[in-house]
Amino acid sequence: MTPYKSAAQRLPRVSLVTEMLKNSDLARFVTSLLPKYVRKGLAYHVLISFNAATLHEFIKRSKALDEGTITYLLSALLESLQQKPKSTSRDAVVRVYLL
């Protein structure tokens, strides 16, 4: 990720997912972004689309998902469904069903 920081370029999703596969802390951080913003009522369709596409590719490219990975993925996905109906974005709920 350092080359992208120093070049001030956008980080392609493929590169982000590759790093997520190598670094579980980064994967946990990216996975937790959307639930954090859903709780605050700040989840917009761009963030939801980014999160859904990134997690889909992460799951697809993972050779095997261990217990720890499944735990933080499921907790992040289900948290969107556990919010009050008025505060939950319809897009966030659709994202859960897609993944």
N, C-alpha and C positions, 0 to 999 in steps of 0.2 A: 504494500500500500504506500510505502514511502515514495516511490517514483511518481505516483499520482499527486501526492501532496506537494512535492517540490516543483512539479510541472504545472500545478494549478489547473489540472484537467479534470473533467468528470470521470468518475470511476465506472467503467462498463459493468453491467450486471453480471456478465460471465466471469469477470475477474473477481467481483465481490463474492460470488458463489464459490469460486475456486478457493478463495481465502477462508470462507466459512467452513468448507470441508476440511481444511487444515487446522483451523483454530476454533475450538468449541466456544471460547469466550466471545469471539466475534459473532458466531452463529446465535448464541443466546442473546446478545445485545440486539442484533437485527430483528430477531424473532420478537423481542419484547417491545419494540418501538410502537407498533400499532396498538396493542392493548393499553399502553400508557396514554396515548392520545385519544383513544375511545373513551377512557375513563374521564378525561378532561373535556370531552365533547368537541375535540379539535380534529377528528379524523375526516379528512377530505378525500375525494375519490382518487386523487393522484397518489397519496400515501397508501391508500388501500390497494390500488392497482399495482404499485411498486412492491408492496409487501406480498401480495398474492403471487405475483410473477416470480419474485425472488425465492419465496418458500417453495413454490412448485418446482422450480429448477433445482433447488437444494435437495428436496426429497427425491426427485427424479435421478439426480446424479449421485446420490448416496448409494454406496454399494451395500451397506447394511446400517440400519439404524439401531443403536444400542439403547438401553433403558433410559439413560440420562437424556439423550437427544429426544426420544419419544416423550419424555416427561415435560421438557420445556416447550416442545412443539404443541402438545395437546393442551397444556395449561394456557398457552397464548391463544390458541384457536378457540377454546371453550370460554375464555374470559369475555370475548365479544358477545357470546350468546347469553351470558349471565348478567349483562347490564340491563337497566330498566329499559323497557321498550321505547320510550320517547328519546332517551339519550343514545340509543344504539342506531348507528347508520344502517340503512337497508343494504348498502354496498358491503359493509363489514360482515353482515350475516351471510350474504351471498358468497363472500370470500371463504367463509368457513365451510360452506357446503361444497364449493369447488375443490378445495384442498382435501 
